Amino acid sequence: MNSILFLVLYLGTVNLIAFSLMGIDKRKARMRAFRIPEITLFSSAIIGGSIGAIIGMYFFRHKTKHWYFVYGMPLILILQIALVVVLIKMPIQISFM
């Protein structure tokens, strides 16, 4: 499998999961059921699902009153973008496969 295709599939899957976790947790909050831990929501963003988590946060109007989500999720995305820029600018060739 091409490394770019693998990366796109991975990021698509992780972002879909992060988006879904926000929706599931919002539903559980309304039902006063056992909630998804916040560390799980942040972990899904850290492993590449930050865009899905941010979109899910505002789509489901979930965790938007918590400053650490409002500022933390975009900060994770900015750091991920910076990491990609640094990796692209490196004079070393990086291959995933």
C-alpha atoms as one frame of an Amber mdcrd trajectory, in Angstrom:
protein
   0.000   0.000   0.000   1.239   3.467  -0.888   2.390   5.399   2.225   0.335
   8.484   1.277  -2.793   6.357   0.829  -2.141   4.692   4.180  -1.736   8.094
   5.858  -4.954   9.439   4.302  -6.913   6.335   5.356  -5.473   6.517   8.876
  -6.263  10.219   9.320  -9.732   9.800   7.844 -10.510   6.941  10.208  -9.106
   8.663  13.302 -10.981  11.890  12.537 -14.235   9.998  12.010 -13.720   8.235
  15.344 -12.930  11.530  17.137 -16.038  13.142  15.630 -18.150  10.144  16.657
 -16.762  10.147  20.203 -17.925  13.746  20.659 -21.417  12.814  19.484 -21.580
   9.697  21.621 -20.403  11.576  24.705 -22.945  14.338  24.106 -25.719  11.757
  23.864 -24.524  10.064  27.043 -24.426  13.447  28.797 -28.055  14.097  27.888
 -29.060  10.652  29.115 -26.971  11.062  32.299 -25.220   7.798  31.452 -21.603
   6.733  31.976 -19.470   9.246  30.045 -16.438   8.917  27.821 -13.405  10.140
  29.800 -11.976  13.487  28.682  -8.543  11.896  28.311 -10.039   9.634  25.626
 -11.416  12.638  23.750  -8.033  14.391  23.925  -6.172  11.198  23.009  -8.248
  10.804  19.860  -7.217  14.334  18.885  -3.546  13.788  19.708  -3.236  10.673
  17.546  -4.435  12.620  14.506  -8.140  13.256  15.001  -7.962  16.915  16.002
  -9.971  18.163  13.026 -12.718  15.609  13.648 -12.751  16.438  17.363 -13.034
  20.186  16.702 -15.796  19.725  14.135 -17.613  17.315  16.471 -17.267  19.736
  19.374 -19.088  22.488  17.527 -21.453  20.271  15.518 -22.793  18.604  18.659
 -22.250  21.724  20.818 -20.302  19.588  23.225 -17.503  20.695  25.568 -17.640
  24.234  24.133 -17.918  25.771  27.618 -14.701  24.128  28.807 -11.733  26.399
  28.128  -9.319  23.485  27.944 -11.300  22.033  25.038 -11.935  25.368  23.305
  -8.214  26.217  23.371  -6.695  22.740  23.715  -8.125  21.124  20.595  -7.030
  23.930  18.231  -3.618  23.977  19.953  -3.214  20.268  19.227  -4.125  20.923
  15.576  -1.612  23.784  15.329   1.137  21.600  16.813   0.302  18.807  14.375
   0.458  21.210  11.424   3.797  22.558  12.700   5.131  18.996  12.970   4.122
  18.255   9.376   5.809  21.460   8.177   9.008  20.572  10.049   8.997  17.052
   8.629   8.477  18.367   5.093  11.292  20.915   5.467  13.760  18.365   6.855
  16.579  17.484   4.475  16.106  13.811   5.374  13.872  11.570   3.270  11.172
   9.896   5.415   9.424   6.767   4.182   6.523   5.110   6.003   6.881   1.751
   4.257
